[in-house]
Amino acid sequence: MAASLSAHAQPNSTAFRSGYAPVNGLRMYYEIHGTGQPLILVHGGLGSSDMFAPIVPELSKGRQVIEMDLQAHGRTVDIDRPLSFEAMADDIATLIRYLGFEKADVMGYSVGGHPEVVRKLIIVSATFRRDGWYPEIVVGMEHLDESVAEQMKQTPMYQGYQRVAPHPQDWPVLCKKLGVMFRNNYDWTSEMSRVKIPVLLVFGDADAVRTAHAVECFELLGGGKKDGGWDGSGMSPARLAILPGVTHYTIFSSPLLVSAGTLFLDTPVSQVK
């Protein structure tokens, strides 16, 4: 399947396979846990595949869970290319095809522009417009660059990065590239309204994403328009979950995410109206 594919076992976890895939000039690190319908887990900025460690054992019961490290994150070495949402989506779609999957479920962020490779999509704590974040979050994104890299070494993000990155001295470069990406305005309103696959939106009730924005996203996907009815005939293919007592920083380790995600993924596509 991949060059340098290897098998591992970790204490208190199931065995998994890992390798590096040739993806658009990257040597993208990935892990495969379990067997069955493929589920791709996509981490956020400054994170890595390790952020899913608390929930992978449960998610991989009855399905094949694939984690990867995005460009310049985790074990995937950076290349001479800017970071962008579009490039990341291309990389994820390329990995799906490289692994031989016709379609896969995706949890994390949208694989915009590649609906043909996605069966079901779970968007977790993400926005379709930049103003979907609370203002103080936007300010923090705007100030991310190499000048704050040193002070960010006190954060859990850096601790995770330096533990697995092949070149931990590249931390300032990652901060700079992410800052440039975050400062670019984006608005995917029209793209969201054209999504036709089943989508589950998951947010925390203390999220960095404004709750009103989460509801707006749900409505763009066709949800929240009317009463679902006794027989569910008024429901759309979109689902919305607001998890209690959960923040943007704890959502990916929350068992509530596993419960909501598993129910959504296990429901046959034909029954997601």
Beta strands, then each sheet from edge to edge (+ up, - down):
strand 1: 6-8
strand 2: 16-23
strand 3: 26-33
strand 4: 37-41
strand 5: 63-68
strand 6: 104-108
strand 7: 118-124
strand 8: 199-206
strand 9: 238-247
sheet 1: 1+ 2- 3+ 5- 4- 6- 7- 8- 9-
end
